[in-house]
Amino acid sequence: MRSPSVVILAIAAAASIQTQAQSNAPYVVAETQRGYDNLQGAINAIGAGNGTILMGPGVYKDCGVQAQGQISFRATVPGQTIFDGVACESKAALVLRGRGASVDGLVFENMKVQDANGSGIRLEKGNLKVTRSIFRNSEQGILTGNDPTGSITIDQTTFSRLGRCDRGLSCAHSIYIGDYGSLTVTRTRFEKGSGGHYVKSRAARATITGNAFDDTQGRTTNYMIDLPAGASGLVSKNMFVQGKNKQNYSAFIAVAAEGKLHSSNGLSIRNNEAKIAPGVERDTTFLADWSGDGIQLGANRLGRGLKPFERR
């Protein structure tokens, strides 16, 4: 019969082995330090609670569906955790319909699905915060449903080579926000669009500040910012460059082009810089408005060929 001290040592050794195995797992739930071999297993472990899933560097052919709870999806090394080409429910790498989610430091690429809306993130309800992430080479970056009580925040993120307008299907965009309560986009870069708009948002309130919209290498793109249902809020301190290869170059920013679900009274557009790329000769409009509401168009630095405003 083994002595108690031997039993204790055996238990400690087993625990050490288990901890080492968990630390080598691609997904670790921070609160329990338990590791999982697939993303869905980690999501299911959090369930209806609150939790953080830590993800190590690597290329993951994986995806997950969050149906409940509040989950933070976090890369241990920002920019080195890559979700490549696998979409759950033929939608996205992350399909989110819990209470809320945050995404920090992840990369989403090569998302394509049958209905041509393959996305890094498909948000169906709940709040979402995205920071320090990259969306690239996909049909869409972020696509959402409708949640008028929800908020979406995007900060320090890059959207590159996204969007499409082909196959006789409705266009996809770098980001397409449904009827949400609010959208906030800050310190983010949009570039090299491959169709559609860079930001299309039906949110009631939009705050889009301090971003770069570089369309110089875009192809068959449309508006930089499209608020098709109207919106209040602020568009300020952004840099816009319109490129040559446009499907629609008639405006940089469009308001209520598809109807007026939300009032645009008080929408403030000021302190932006907008220009047409060198070597491109055309006339266009900075702000095109279909709403007829009291939009506050302040001072903006506009380059050659740009008139400030047009009522449509």
Secondary structure, 3 states (H helix, E strand, C coil): CCCHHHHHHHHHHHHHHHHHHHHCCCEEECCCCEEECCHHHHHHHHCCCEEEEEECCEEECCCEEECCCEEEEEECCCCCEEEECCCECCCEEEEECCCEEEEECEEEECCCCCCCCCEEEEECCCEEEEECCEEEEECEEEEECCEEEEEEEEECCEEEEECECCCCCCCECCEEECCEEEEEEECCEEECCCCECCEEECCCEEEEECCEEECCCCCCECCCEEECCCCEEEEECCEEEECCCECCCCEEEEECCCCCCCCCCCCEEECCEEEECCCCCCCEEEEEECCCCCCEECCCEECCCEEEEEEC
